Amino acid sequence: MGVIYPKNPRFNRLAMRSPDCAAWQEGCAHDPALLEWEGRYYAYSTDTFGAPSGYQIRVSDDLLHWRYLGSAFALQGTEQAYKNGEGGKGKGNLQEAYDWCVTARRKVPCGVCTRTDGNFSLWAPHCVRGADGKFWLYFCLTGYFGGSKSCIGLAKSDSPAGGFECETLLVQSPEGWRTPNAIDPQVLFAEGRMFLVYGSFGMGLFLIELDPQTGLRKDGLSYADWDAGKCGFGEYYGVQLASGSLEGGAIRYHENVSVLENGKWTKKNYYYLTCSYGSLSSAYNIRCGRSERPEGPYTDVNGNRLVCSTDLGTGNKLMGSFRWEDAPVDFFCPGHNDLFATSRGVNLVAYHCRTNFFIERGASISNNFHYLYLGQYVFNSAGWLVMNPNRYAGETLQDVSEEELLGISGGKFEAVKFDQRIETKKAKRVTLTKDGAVEGDYKGSWRLYGGRYLSVTLGNEEFLGVVMPAWIDHKNAAGLTVTALGTKSGMALYLNGRNGIS
């Protein structure tokens, strides 16, 4: 039986922001995080100009097409109540968070802020189903964009569609970058334990353990305890996982990952940490490390812990800005991802991605349009996480023969090879020959093994990857993609092939 390719998903075409947020579909979904419940999928994302305050919720039946559902918190018309200190039950119960973050407009360098007039600046949510049967929304509120006066709290609802009310705050950070920035919460369940990953820039990413029965801090500590000197820095803020100019940490635990060592396949258990490096509007890229413990250390292919200095650093680079040949839409500044597994066992990276499409057509002067993308992730033969660069179209991971790999495009592939630089990578052309050579813009060798694993050697570096069916959207055709990772550089290599590429 041959390869089963995905059918045309008929993705919604990208559109600019309109006055009607209900028509945005995948548009303006900044910092997405996913939840599956009763056969449907929910995406929670950061507040965006033009939508009601309180987080956007989108819903999908197929993970391919999304529609706007509403707000997680019912904050419309509550401005005066919060200004008066009356933002209690029925209004989101966010008064404590608001009071911590509220900032006078004269101190704010930009318009994204929690203001004295009752405006909120909610960022990067994550929702899970809790032990009590309710839906637990981990939210964060910040005083203003680029500042550290922030807090993370837990809100609950009987429905994933909204009506969330804050229960309590879990982590608070003051102004001045003397502590981690308490934003970007992500929850991890693994081996009977529960954790909260959080942090952004400054001191980087941190981890604290939660009680899986309540969703609250396991240690019961509060900011008042830290402020009064009743606990130490590490006790309150947790374990540092990564440092520098990075944010949006997400961790997922995988058991029995197949790893090829000394010619034999073994099974290993790993925690995988992904996060985003660099400026969100010009340099964002997705990095990854792994560990055998939730507390780390998380390291890359070279054994280095994850550190970002400005826009560059250690960590395996899974995706950065790139463009397929002749593609009208580029992938620009992909990042702030969630690691999500469906009930059917499909592993997905959910992330937002910008584009210069509208600038190039004279329709906009900004690339400030970001879209909800999903890409399937798998593990190469060394057990490192790699992600399909094509948007998820319902494809299934399966074995591929050499004849199918070469036959899909006559051996001709578009190739994207990343490095540390942040410039948009443009696709090159390569040919895989029957005798195992790589010819074209990159030269080297290749071999297929284990049914779906591919080794590509370019110059003095071997890239270990996986062959996957894919929908190649800019060619309007199904095909095969190779997603690989350099064994020395930790940089991703993509190959896309379909019938008709010449």
matplotlib code that plots the C-alpha trace (Angstrom):
import matplotlib.pyplot as plt

x = [0.0, 1.4, 1.6, -1.8, -1.6, -3.8, -6.7, -6.9, -7.8, -9.1, -7.5, -9.2, -7.3, -5.4, -7.1, -6.2, -7.9, -11.5, -13.9, -15.8, -13.6, -16.0, -14.8, -11.2, -11.1, -7.4, -6.4, -5.1, -4.6, -1.5, 0.1, -2.3, -2.9, -5.2, -7.7, -9.7, -13.1, -16.0, -14.7, -14.0, -10.9, -10.6, -7.8, -7.2, -5.1, -3.8, -6.1, -5.8, -6.8, -10.4, -11.7, -13.4, -11.0, -10.8, -9.0, -10.2, -11.6, -11.8, -13.4, -12.8, -14.1, -11.1, -8.1, -8.0, -10.6, -11.4, -14.2, -14.4, -16.5, -16.2, -14.2, -12.9, -13.7, -16.8, -15.1, -17.2, -18.8, -16.8, -14.3, -15.9, -16.3, -12.6, -11.7, -13.8, -12.4, -15.6, -14.4, -15.6, -17.7, -19.7, -17.1, -14.2, -13.1, -9.8, -9.7, -6.6, -4.8, -5.9, -4.8, -1.4, -0.8, -2.7, -0.4, -0.9, -0.9, 1.8, 4.3, 3.4, 5.6, 2.9, -0.8, -0.8, -1.3, -3.6, -4.8, -6.4, -9.6, -10.3, -8.6, -6.9, -3.8, -4.2, -1.5, -0.8, -3.4, -3.4, -6.6, -6.8, -9.5, -9.0, -9.4, -12.7, -14.3, -14.0, -11.9, -8.8, -7.6, -4.1, -4.0, -1.5, -2.0, 0.7, 1.0, 2.4, 4.1, 7.8, 7.5, 7.8, 4.9, 2.8, 1.0, -0.3, -3.5, -5.9, -9.5, -12.2, -15.3, -17.9, -17.5, -14.5, -16.4, -16.1, -17.5, -14.1, -13.7, -10.4, -9.7, -6.4, -3.0, 0.0, 3.0, 3.5, 6.5, 7.1, 8.6, 12.3, 13.3, 14.6, 12.5, 11.2, 8.4, 5.2, 3.6, 3.1, 1.9, 1.8, 0.8, 2.4, 0.9, 3.5, 4.2, 1.4, 2.7, 1.7, 3.9, 3.6, 6.1, 6.3, 8.5, 9.5, 12.9, 14.9, 15.6, 14.0, 11.8, 10.9, 9.1, 7.0, 5.1, 1.4, -1.1, -2.9, -6.0, -6.5, -4.4, -2.8, 0.8, 1.9, 4.0, 1.1, 3.4, 2.2, 3.9, 3.3, 5.5, 8.3, 8.0, 8.1, 11.3, 9.5, 10.8, 13.7, 13.8, 14.1, 11.3, 8.8, 9.8, 10.9, 13.6, 15.2, 14.9, 16.3, 17.6, 17.9, 15.8, 13.2, 9.7, 6.6, 7.9, 5.9, 6.9, 5.5, 6.5, 6.9, 7.5, 9.0, 10.6, 12.5, 16.2, 18.9, 22.1, 25.0, 22.9, 20.1, 16.7, 16.0, 13.1, 13.7, 11.5, 12.1, 10.6, 10.8, 10.9, 10.1, 10.2, 10.6, 13.8, 14.2, 12.0, 8.4, 8.0, 11.3, 13.3, 11.0, 12.0, 11.2, 13.9, 13.9, 15.8, 15.1, 15.7, 15.0, 13.5, 10.8, 13.2, 15.9, 18.5, 17.2, 19.9, 20.4, 22.2, 25.5, 24.6, 24.2, 21.5, 19.0, 20.2, 19.3, 21.4, 19.4, 18.2, 20.7, 21.7, 21.8, 18.9, 17.8, 16.2, 12.9, 11.6, 12.4, 11.4, 11.4, 9.8, 9.2, 10.0, 7.3, 5.1, 2.9, 2.8, 6.0, 6.4, 7.6, 8.5, 6.8, 6.6, 4.9, 3.8, 1.9, 2.8, -0.5, -1.4, -4.9, -6.9, -5.9, -2.2, -1.4, 1.3, 1.0, 2.9, 0.3, 2.0, 1.3, 3.0, 3.2, 3.5, 4.8, 2.2, 0.0, 3.0, 4.3, 0.9, 0.6, -2.3, -0.5, 2.5, 2.9, 3.4, 1.3, -1.1, -0.5, -2.3, -3.0, -0.9, -0.5, 2.3, 2.7, 5.8, 7.7, 11.1, 14.2, 16.2, 18.3, 15.0, 15.1, 11.8, 11.4, 8.3, 6.6, 7.0, 3.7, 0.5, -1.3, -3.8, -4.8, -1.8, -0.8, 2.8, 3.7, 6.5, 7.8, 9.9, 12.8, 10.8, 8.0, 10.4, 12.1, 9.0, 6.9, 8.9, 11.4, 13.9, 13.6, 12.9, 12.7, 15.2, 15.3, 18.3, 18.4, 21.3, 21.7, 20.8, 17.3, 17.0, 14.2, 15.6, 14.7, 14.2, 17.0, 16.7, 18.2, 17.9, 18.1, 19.6, 19.0, 22.7, 22.4, 23.8, 22.4, 22.9, 21.9, 22.3, 23.4, 25.6, 26.1, 24.5, 21.4, 20.0, 16.5, 16.3, 13.9, 10.9, 10.7, 13.9, 16.2, 19.9, 21.1, 24.8, 25.6, 29.3, 30.6, 27.2, 24.7, 21.0, 18.7, 15.1, 11.7, 9.8, 6.2, 3.2, 2.1, -0.2, 2.1, -0.2, 1.7, 1.7, -1.9, -0.8, 0.0, 3.5, 6.3, 8.3, 11.5, 12.0, 15.5, 17.9, 21.6, 23.7, 26.3, 24.5, 21.0, 19.5, 16.5, 16.6, 13.3, 12.7, 9.4, 8.6, 5.5, 4.8, 5.6, 8.5, 11.0]
y = [0.0, 3.4, 6.6, 8.1, 11.8, 14.5, 15.9, 19.6, 21.2, 24.4, 26.6, 30.0, 32.6, 35.1, 38.4, 41.7, 42.7, 43.9, 45.8, 42.5, 40.3, 37.4, 37.3, 37.0, 33.2, 32.3, 35.9, 37.9, 34.8, 35.9, 33.4, 30.5, 27.6, 24.6, 22.5, 19.5, 18.8, 16.6, 16.3, 20.0, 22.1, 25.4, 28.0, 30.7, 33.7, 37.1, 40.2, 41.9, 45.4, 45.4, 42.4, 42.7, 42.5, 39.3, 36.8, 35.5, 32.0, 30.2, 26.8, 24.2, 20.8, 19.7, 21.7, 23.2, 25.9, 28.2, 30.6, 33.2, 32.1, 34.9, 36.1, 34.1, 36.9, 38.9, 42.3, 44.4, 47.3, 46.6, 49.5, 51.7, 48.8, 48.0, 51.6, 51.8, 48.6, 46.6, 44.1, 41.0, 38.0, 38.2, 40.6, 38.2, 38.7, 40.1, 43.1, 41.9, 41.3, 44.7, 46.5, 44.9, 45.8, 49.1, 51.8, 55.5, 56.3, 58.9, 56.1, 53.9, 54.0, 52.4, 51.9, 48.2, 48.5, 48.0, 51.5, 53.5, 53.8, 50.0, 48.8, 45.3, 44.0, 40.2, 38.0, 34.4, 32.2, 28.4, 26.4, 22.8, 20.6, 20.3, 17.5, 19.1, 18.9, 22.6, 24.3, 26.0, 29.0, 30.2, 33.9, 36.7, 40.4, 42.9, 46.6, 47.6, 46.1, 45.7, 46.0, 43.5, 44.5, 41.4, 38.5, 35.0, 33.7, 30.8, 31.3, 28.6, 28.0, 25.2, 25.6, 25.9, 28.6, 31.2, 32.7, 32.4, 33.8, 34.3, 32.1, 33.5, 34.8, 32.4, 34.5, 38.3, 40.3, 44.0, 46.7, 46.8, 43.4, 42.3, 39.1, 36.9, 38.5, 36.7, 36.3, 33.5, 30.7, 27.1, 24.0, 20.6, 17.3, 14.5, 11.4, 12.3, 15.8, 19.2, 22.2, 25.8, 27.2, 31.0, 34.0, 36.4, 38.1, 39.5, 36.5, 34.0, 31.0, 29.5, 26.4, 25.9, 22.8, 22.9, 20.7, 18.6, 18.4, 22.2, 23.7, 26.0, 26.2, 23.0, 25.0, 27.4, 30.4, 33.9, 37.2, 38.4, 35.6, 36.5, 40.2, 39.6, 37.4, 34.2, 32.4, 32.6, 33.7, 30.2, 29.0, 31.6, 32.0, 28.5, 26.8, 28.7, 26.7, 29.1, 32.7, 35.8, 37.3, 34.5, 33.8, 31.6, 28.4, 25.2, 21.7, 18.3, 14.9, 12.0, 8.4, 5.7, 7.9, 5.7, 6.5, 4.8, 4.3, 2.2, 0.7, -0.5, 1.1, 1.9, 3.7, 6.8, 9.3, 13.0, 16.3, 18.8, 22.5, 24.9, 28.7, 31.8, 33.8, 37.5, 40.4, 39.3, 41.5, 41.1, 38.1, 35.6, 31.9, 28.7, 26.9, 23.6, 21.6, 18.4, 16.9, 13.7, 15.7, 18.4, 20.7, 20.4, 21.1, 21.5, 21.2, 21.2, 18.9, 20.3, 19.9, 23.6, 25.0, 27.3, 30.9, 33.8, 37.0, 39.6, 37.5, 34.7, 31.9, 28.2, 25.8, 23.8, 26.1, 24.4, 27.3, 30.8, 33.2, 31.6, 31.5, 28.7, 29.4, 31.4, 31.3, 34.4, 34.1, 34.0, 32.5, 35.5, 35.5, 32.2, 31.7, 31.6, 28.1, 25.4, 21.7, 19.9, 16.3, 15.3, 12.3, 10.5, 10.8, 13.5, 15.9, 19.5, 22.7, 25.5, 28.9, 32.3, 33.4, 36.9, 37.7, 40.4, 39.5, 42.6, 45.0, 43.6, 44.2, 47.7, 46.9, 47.7, 49.4, 46.8, 43.1, 43.3, 40.5, 37.2, 33.9, 30.7, 27.9, 24.3, 22.0, 18.3, 17.4, 14.1, 12.9, 12.1, 9.0, 10.7, 11.5, 15.2, 17.1, 18.3, 20.0, 19.8, 23.3, 22.9, 23.7, 20.7, 19.2, 16.0, 14.0, 10.7, 9.7, 6.6, 4.7, 5.8, 3.9, 5.3, 4.9, 7.0, 9.6, 10.0, 9.5, 12.2, 14.9, 13.2, 13.6, 17.4, 19.3, 22.8, 23.2, 25.6, 25.5, 27.6, 29.2, 31.6, 34.7, 36.1, 37.1, 35.3, 32.1, 31.6, 28.2, 26.6, 23.7, 20.3, 16.9, 13.6, 11.0, 7.2, 6.6, 8.6, 11.9, 15.4, 17.8, 21.4, 24.4, 22.2, 19.1, 16.0, 12.6, 11.1, 7.7, 6.5, 4.0, 2.7, 3.2, 7.0, 8.4, 10.3, 11.3, 14.2, 15.1, 18.6, 19.6, 18.4, 18.2, 15.4, 16.3, 13.7, 13.9, 12.3, 12.0, 13.0, 13.4, 17.0, 19.5, 21.9, 24.9, 27.2, 24.5, 23.5, 19.9, 17.0, 15.8, 14.8, 16.9, 16.2, 17.9, 17.4, 18.8, 19.4, 17.2, 19.9, 23.2, 22.3, 24.1, 22.9, 21.7, 21.4, 19.6, 19.9, 17.8, 17.2, 16.1, 18.8, 20.7, 21.4]
z = [0.0, -1.0, 1.0, 2.0, 1.3, 2.9, 0.9, 0.1, 3.4, 1.7, 4.3, 4.9, 3.0, 5.1, 5.6, 7.4, 10.6, 10.0, 12.4, 12.9, 15.0, 14.5, 10.9, 11.7, 11.6, 12.2, 12.0, 15.0, 17.2, 19.1, 21.5, 20.9, 23.3, 22.5, 24.4, 23.3, 24.8, 23.6, 20.0, 19.5, 19.8, 21.5, 20.9, 23.6, 22.6, 23.7, 23.7, 20.3, 19.2, 17.9, 19.9, 23.3, 26.2, 28.1, 25.8, 22.5, 22.2, 18.8, 18.1, 15.5, 14.6, 12.4, 13.6, 10.1, 10.2, 13.2, 14.1, 16.8, 19.8, 22.3, 25.3, 28.2, 30.8, 30.6, 30.8, 28.5, 30.5, 33.6, 33.3, 35.9, 38.3, 38.2, 38.4, 41.6, 43.1, 42.5, 40.0, 41.8, 41.1, 37.9, 36.4, 36.2, 39.8, 38.6, 41.0, 42.8, 39.5, 38.2, 41.3, 41.1, 37.4, 36.9, 35.5, 35.0, 31.3, 31.6, 32.6, 29.7, 26.5, 24.4, 24.3, 25.4, 29.1, 32.1, 32.7, 35.4, 33.3, 33.7, 30.5, 30.7, 29.1, 29.2, 27.6, 26.6, 28.3, 28.8, 29.6, 30.8, 32.3, 36.1, 38.6, 39.8, 36.4, 35.7, 33.1, 34.6, 32.7, 33.6, 32.7, 33.0, 33.3, 32.8, 33.5, 30.1, 27.1, 27.8, 31.6, 34.4, 36.6, 36.0, 37.6, 36.8, 38.2, 38.0, 36.8, 36.5, 34.5, 34.0, 30.2, 27.9, 26.1, 28.8, 31.9, 33.8, 37.2, 39.0, 42.0, 43.1, 42.0, 41.8, 40.9, 41.0, 39.7, 40.5, 38.3, 37.7, 36.4, 39.7, 39.4, 36.6, 34.5, 35.6, 32.2, 29.6, 31.8, 30.4, 32.4, 32.3, 33.6, 33.7, 35.8, 38.3, 38.8, 37.6, 36.8, 35.7, 33.2, 32.9, 32.2, 29.5, 28.7, 31.6, 33.8, 31.3, 32.0, 35.4, 36.7, 39.8, 40.9, 41.3, 43.1, 40.5, 42.7, 43.0, 40.3, 42.9, 44.1, 45.8, 48.3, 49.2, 49.0, 48.2, 47.2, 50.7, 52.0, 49.6, 50.3, 54.0, 53.7, 54.7, 51.7, 49.3, 45.7, 44.4, 46.7, 45.4, 41.8, 41.1, 39.1, 36.2, 33.0, 30.4, 30.4, 28.2, 25.5, 25.3, 26.2, 25.7, 27.3, 26.8, 28.0, 27.0, 28.3, 25.9, 26.9, 24.8, 22.2, 19.7, 19.7, 17.5, 19.4, 18.2, 15.5, 17.9, 18.6, 22.3, 24.1, 26.2, 28.1, 27.6, 28.6, 25.6, 26.2, 23.4, 23.6, 21.4, 21.0, 20.0, 19.1, 18.5, 15.4, 13.7, 15.0, 16.6, 16.1, 17.9, 19.9, 21.7, 24.3, 26.2, 29.6, 31.5, 34.4, 34.4, 36.3, 33.7, 32.7, 29.2, 26.6, 22.8, 20.5, 21.8, 25.4, 25.9, 28.2, 26.5, 26.5, 24.2, 23.9, 22.1, 19.1, 18.9, 21.2, 22.0, 21.6, 18.6, 16.0, 14.9, 12.8, 11.9, 9.2, 5.7, 2.3, -0.2, -3.8, -5.6, -2.4, -2.1, 1.7, 3.8, 7.3, 9.3, 13.0, 13.9, 17.6, 21.0, 20.6, 22.5, 22.4, 22.0, 21.7, 20.4, 21.9, 18.6, 19.4, 16.9, 18.2, 17.1, 17.5, 17.6, 17.0, 15.6, 12.4, 10.8, 7.1, 4.8, 2.2, 2.7, 2.8, -0.5, -2.1, -0.8, 1.4, 4.7, 6.1, 8.9, 9.3, 12.5, 11.3, 12.9, 12.3, 14.1, 12.4, 13.4, 12.4, 13.3, 15.2, 15.4, 16.6, 14.6, 15.1, 17.8, 19.7, 19.0, 18.3, 14.7, 13.2, 9.8, 8.2, 6.3, 8.0, 9.5, 7.0, 8.7, 7.5, 9.1, 9.9, 8.0, 6.4, 3.0, 0.5, -1.5, -4.7, -3.2, -1.9, -5.2, -7.3, -5.7, -7.4, -9.6, -6.7, -6.9, -3.7, -2.4, 0.6, 3.5, 5.7, 8.8, 10.6, 13.6, 11.5, 11.7, 8.0, 6.1, 4.6, 0.9, -0.5, -2.6, -5.1, -4.5, -6.1, -4.4, -6.8, -6.8, -5.9, -2.7, -3.7, -3.0, -6.0, -6.7, -4.5, -1.6, -2.2, -0.2, 0.4, 1.8, 3.0, 4.1, 7.0, 9.5, 7.2, 7.6, 8.9, 6.6, 7.0, 4.9, 5.0, 3.6, 3.9, 7.2, 9.0, 9.2, 9.5, 11.0, 10.0, 9.3, 6.0, 6.3, 4.0, 3.8, 2.0, 0.2, 0.2, -2.1, -4.8, -4.1, -4.0, -1.6, -1.3, 1.0, 3.4, 5.3, 8.6, 10.0, 12.6, 12.3, 14.6, 15.1, 14.6, 15.9, 13.0, 11.1, 7.5, 5.4, 2.1, 0.3, -2.8, -5.0, -8.5, -11.0, -9.3, -12.0]

ax = plt.figure().add_subplot(projection="3d")
ax.plot(x, y, z, "-o")
ax.set_aspect("equal")
plt.show()
